[in-house]
Structures are given as structure tokens and as C-alpha cells.
Amino acid sequence: MVPNTPKKETKKSIPGLQLLSVFSFLQKNSLWQRLVLTLGLFIVVFTILYLSVLPDRVTLEVGMPSHTTIFAPREAVDTYTTEALKEEAAEAVPEAFDFEPAVLEETIREIETFFSSLYEIRQMEVPEEEKIDRLIELFPTEIESEEAEAFLNIERSELESLENDILEIIQGIMEQGVKEQGLENARRQVVQEINLLIYPNELTESMAEVVGPLIRANMIYNEEATQRAREAARQEVEPVKILQGTRIISEGETVTERHLSQLEDVGLQRTIADYNMVIGLVLLLLAIFLVGSIYLYIHE
């Protein structure tokens, strides 16, 4: 008589029940065994899931011809093109400058001080030779005795008129704003306009030598405002999309940095791990293992 043998269960297994049976097995063993088995199972499942969601990757290098035509498997942001457009937008933003009125005020004050000293020397009750010597010392650049004598002999009203004309020239140029890179041009313009004034050449040429170096930049570069405006321009650039099915590179086409960047964007060529995907899978598996452990603990 043949002993009755238990029939093998032919019911199709369910993945969820299989996972629960694994947890049940782990609970029957020692703590270390359960930890090792749990960790091993976690790594195996993670590896299987990670490899299953990764698209097929390609290996290309800049300057080499592509061995195949590649299309985008999914939609993604074109980082290379987007960044290029952002840089173009930033470069199009002009530099920001702050107007410093104190610079013009200081220059005017120095001119007025110079003429005040000139008037005082003219009014001194000393021999003319001494006045000429004092005028030569007053000028920052070397002048001839004849030029100094011209400042003594000119009428006071005409000398005051010369002062006013010079101040108008300075104000007209500096109120427009003088940048550091345009300083030499501004000084040349002042000298030219003073030399064109209708006064004796000895006076205009000497005063041009005095006034030219007094012109200073009054438009100060504001790096913080410039960077802020350029960053705002970058942020206004809309991301360029690589649509699914877009041809990234054709067979035989020379590989460029742009191609490699686009391949990375769509996940076909990664230089670093996709951390978002890794974190997502880890969290998913932790949740599954945690729920399974709680279930087994409750029904133990």
C-alpha cells in the first residue's frame, strides 16, 4: 500500500506573499542572521531595480565620430544650450555705475582755490618779479616767465571770465559722467575746449595744463548691482527642452561637448550617479521592508 504523500501546492505564488515568507524566515533566525539576510536581500533587490530602470548607455568621447545615431529616450532640459543662453543674456547686461557728485564738487573747489591764490598774488604789494616767481610756484607744471606775466597783466574781469568758462567746460564734461576707462579721453576733451577759448594763448595753454590732471572719474563701477542685474537676466531665460525622440547625434558625426551634455541630460551617458534615482529607490525599498517587518511583528 502506497502511503499518502501530501500534494504539492500548485497555486501560483504571489510576489507579495513571497516577500512575506522571506521576512518570516528571517524572524526565525538569530538577530545577526536576520540583519545579514535583510541587508543582502536589500542590495539584491535594489540592484535589480536600479539596473532595470537605467536606459542603455553609450560611451562617446569629444572629437571622435559617433558609431551610431542616437535619439532622446525621454524629455529633458538641455543644460548646455540653456547655460549658453543664460551667459549670453548676462553678457548683454551693461555694467552698473554709480554717479559720484562729490568728485565734480572737489574738482570745482580745486579750480576756485587756484584762481583765489592767483587773485591774491596779483593784489600783493610786492615787486612784479616776486609776483612772477610766486605765480611760477603756484602752477603745478613749469611755465615761462612770459606766461606768468600774462596772468598779471590781464584785466581782473577777463581773468574771472576765463575762470567761469573753464568751470562750465568742466561741469559740462563731468556731469555726463566720466568712467575710469574714458578718463584720458575726458582730459583731452577738456584741454581741447580750453585751448579753443578766445583768450591769449599763454593763458589757455597754461590753464589747460592745470585743469587736465584735475579731471577724475566720477562714475564708479558697482559690481554688486551689475552681478545682481546679470543674475536676474540669467533667471529670465526659459530652459531649452530636449523632446523625446529628438536626434541628438547622427552616425559618423563628430562628438562635441554639447553632444555629451545632451546625452547626460537624457540619461544615456552619465559621468556621475543619478542621485535622485538612487535616493528614490532606497526610500521605496525601505518603506517596503518597514511595512513588511511591521506586518510580521503584528501577526507573529
C-alpha positions in Angstrom: 0.0 0.0 0.0 1.5 3.3 -1.1 1.5 5.8 1.7 -0.4 9.0 1.0 2.0 11.8 0.2 1.0 15.4 0.7 0.0 17.1 -2.6 2.3 19.8 -3.7 0.6 23.1 -3.8 0.2 24.2 -7.4 -1.3 27.6 -6.6 0.7 30.3 -8.3 2.8 32.2 -5.9 2.2 35.9 -5.4 5.3 38.2 -5.2 3.9 39.9 -2.1 3.5 36.6 -0.3 6.9 35.5 -1.3 8.3 38.7 0.3 6.3 38.0 3.5 7.7 34.5 3.6 11.2 35.8 3.4 10.5 38.1 6.3 9.0 35.1 8.2 12.2 33.1 7.6 14.3 35.9 8.8 12.3 36.2 12.1 13.0 32.5 12.9 16.8 33.0 12.9 19.1 34.9 15.1 19.4 38.7 15.0 22.7 38.7 13.1 21.4 36.2 10.6 18.3 38.3 10.0 20.4 41.5 9.7 22.8 39.9 7.2 20.0 38.3 5.2 17.9 41.5 5.2 20.9 43.6 4.0 21.7 41.1 1.3 18.1 41.0 0.1 18.0 44.8 0.2 21.1 45.0 -2.0 19.9 42.4 -4.5 16.5 44.0 -4.9 18.0 47.4 -5.2 20.5 46.4 -7.8 17.8 44.6 -9.9 15.5 47.7 -9.7 18.3 50.2 -10.4 19.6 48.3 -13.5 16.0 47.8 -14.8 15.2 51.5 -14.8 18.5 52.6 -16.3 18.4 53.3 -20.1 21.1 51.8 -22.3 24.2 53.9 -22.0 26.7 54.8 -24.7 30.4 55.7 -24.5 31.5 58.6 -26.6 34.4 61.0 -26.5 34.8 64.5 -27.7 36.5 64.6 -31.2 35.6 61.0 -32.1 32.9 60.1 -34.6 29.7 58.6 -33.3 29.3 54.9 -34.1 25.5 55.2 -34.2 22.6 57.6 -34.4 21.2 58.4 -31.0 17.7 59.7 -30.2 16.5 61.0 -26.9 14.6 58.3 -25.0 12.8 60.9 -22.8 12.2 64.6 -22.4 14.9 66.6 -20.5 16.3 70.0 -20.1 19.1 70.8 -22.5 21.7 72.0 -19.9 24.4 73.0 -22.4 22.1 75.2 -24.6 20.3 76.7 -21.6 23.5 77.7 -19.9 24.8 79.2 -23.1 21.7 81.3 -23.5 21.9 82.4 -19.9 25.5 83.5 -20.3 24.6 85.5 -23.5 21.8 87.2 -21.6 24.1 88.1 -18.7 26.8 89.4 -21.1 24.2 91.6 -22.8 23.5 93.4 -19.4 25.6 96.6 -19.3 27.8 97.3 -16.3 26.2 99.3 -13.5 27.9 102.6 -12.4 27.2 105.0 -9.5 27.5 108.7 -10.2 29.6 110.4 -7.5 28.7 114.2 -7.4 31.4 114.8 -4.8 34.1 114.2 -7.4 32.9 117.2 -9.5 32.4 119.3 -6.4 36.0 118.6 -5.4 37.4 119.5 -8.8 35.4 122.8 -8.9 36.7 123.6 -5.4 40.3 123.0 -6.5 39.9 125.3 -9.6 38.3 128.0 -7.4 41.2 127.7 -4.9 43.7 128.0 -7.7 42.1 131.2 -9.0 41.8 132.6 -5.5 45.5 132.2 -5.0 46.1 133.8 -8.4 44.0 136.8 -7.4 45.9 137.2 -4.1 49.2 137.2 -5.8 48.1 139.8 -8.3 47.0 142.1 -5.3 50.2 141.7 -3.4 52.2 145.0 -2.9 55.5 143.4 -3.9 57.8 143.9 -6.9 56.5 142.3 -10.1 59.4 140.0 -10.3 58.4 138.5 -6.9 54.8 138.1 -8.2 56.1 136.3 -11.2 58.1 133.9 -9.1 55.1 133.2 -6.8 52.9 132.5 -9.9 55.5 130.1 -11.3 55.5 128.3 -7.9 51.7 128.2 -7.9 51.4 126.3 -11.2 51.8 122.6 -10.9 53.6 122.4 -14.2 56.5 124.5 -15.3 55.6 127.8 -17.0 57.8 130.5 -18.6 58.1 134.0 -17.1 56.2 135.5 -20.1 53.3 133.2 -19.3 53.2 134.2 -15.7 53.4 137.8 -16.6 50.4 137.4 -18.9 48.3 136.4 -15.8 49.5 139.6 -14.1 48.7 141.9 -16.9 45.3 140.7 -17.9 42.3 142.5 -16.6 40.6 141.1 -13.5 37.2 140.9 -15.3 38.7 138.9 -18.2 40.5 136.6 -15.8 37.2 135.9 -13.9 35.6 135.3 -17.3 38.3 132.7 -18.1 37.6 131.1 -14.7 33.9 130.8 -15.4 34.4 129.4 -18.9 36.7 126.8 -17.5 34.3 125.8 -14.8 31.5 125.5 -17.4 33.7 123.2 -19.5 34.5 121.0 -16.5 30.8 120.8 -15.5 29.6 120.0 -19.0 32.0 117.1 -19.3 31.9 115.7 -15.8 28.1 115.9 -15.5 27.9 113.5 -18.4 29.8 111.0 -16.2 33.4 110.0 -16.6 34.3 106.4 -16.3 37.8 105.1 -15.5 38.3 103.7 -19.0 37.2 107.0 -20.5 39.3 109.3 -18.2 42.1 110.1 -20.7 39.5 111.0 -23.4 37.7 113.3 -20.9 41.0 115.0 -20.1 41.9 115.5 -23.7 38.5 117.0 -24.4 38.9 119.5 -21.5 42.3 120.5 -22.8 41.0 120.9 -26.4 38.0 123.0 -25.3 40.1 125.3 -23.1 42.6 125.9 -25.9 39.7 126.9 -28.2 38.6 129.7 -25.8 39.2 133.2 -27.1 41.9 134.3 -24.7 45.6 134.8 -25.1 47.4 131.5 -25.9 49.6 131.9 -22.8 46.6 131.8 -20.6 44.7 129.0 -22.2 47.7 126.7 -22.7 48.8 127.2 -19.1 45.3 126.7 -17.7 44.8 123.5 -19.8 47.9 122.1 -18.1 46.5 122.9 -14.7 42.9 121.7 -15.3 43.6 118.5 -17.3 45.0 116.4 -14.4 42.2 117.6 -12.1 39.6 115.7 -14.1 38.8 112.4 -12.3 36.4 109.5 -12.9 33.1 110.2 -11.2 31.3 107.1 -12.5 32.2 104.3 -10.0 31.7 100.7 -11.1 29.1 98.9 -8.9 30.0 95.2 -9.1 27.2 94.1 -6.8 24.4 95.8 -8.8 26.0 94.5 -12.1 26.0 90.9 -10.8 22.5 91.3 -9.5 21.2 92.5 -12.8 23.1 89.8 -14.7 21.8 87.1 -12.5 18.3 88.4 -13.0 18.8 88.2 -16.7 20.0 84.6 -16.4 16.9 83.6 -14.4 14.6 85.1 -17.1 16.0 82.6 -19.7 13.5 79.8 -20.2 15.0 76.3 -20.1 15.5 74.7 -23.5 13.9 71.2 -23.7 15.2 68.1 -25.5 12.0 66.4 -26.6 11.6 62.7 -26.6 12.6 61.3 -30.0 14.9 64.2 -30.8 18.0 63.2 -32.7 21.0 64.0 -30.5 23.8 62.9 -32.8 24.0 61.1 -36.2 26.2 58.2 -37.1 29.6 59.4 -38.1 29.1 62.9 -36.7 32.0 64.3 -34.7 31.2 64.3 -30.9 31.3 67.7 -29.2 30.8 68.9 -25.6 27.3 69.8 -26.5 26.5 66.2 -27.6 28.0 64.8 -24.4 26.0 67.2 -22.3 22.7 66.3 -24.0 23.4 62.6 -23.6 23.9 63.2 -19.9 20.7 65.2 -19.7 18.6 62.3 -21.2 20.5 59.7 -19.1 22.4 58.0 -21.9 25.9 59.0 -20.7 26.4 59.7 -17.1 29.6 60.8 -15.5 28.2 60.6 -12.0 25.4 58.6 -10.5 21.8 59.7 -10.8 21.4 60.5 -7.1 17.7 61.3 -7.4 17.0 57.8 -8.8 19.2 56.2 -6.1 17.6 58.0 -3.3 14.1 57.3 -4.7 14.8 53.5 -4.9 16.4 53.4 -1.4 13.3 55.1 0.1 11.0 52.8 -1.8 12.7 49.7 -0.6 13.0 51.0 3.0 9.3 51.6 3.0 8.5 48.1 1.7 10.8 46.4 4.2 9.5 48.5 7.0 5.9 47.7 6.2 6.7 44.0 5.9 8.5 44.0 9.2 5.6 45.7 11.0 3.1 43.2 9.4 5.1 40.2 10.6 5.6 41.7 14.0 1.9 42.2 14.5 0.9 38.7 13.2 3.7 36.9 14.9 
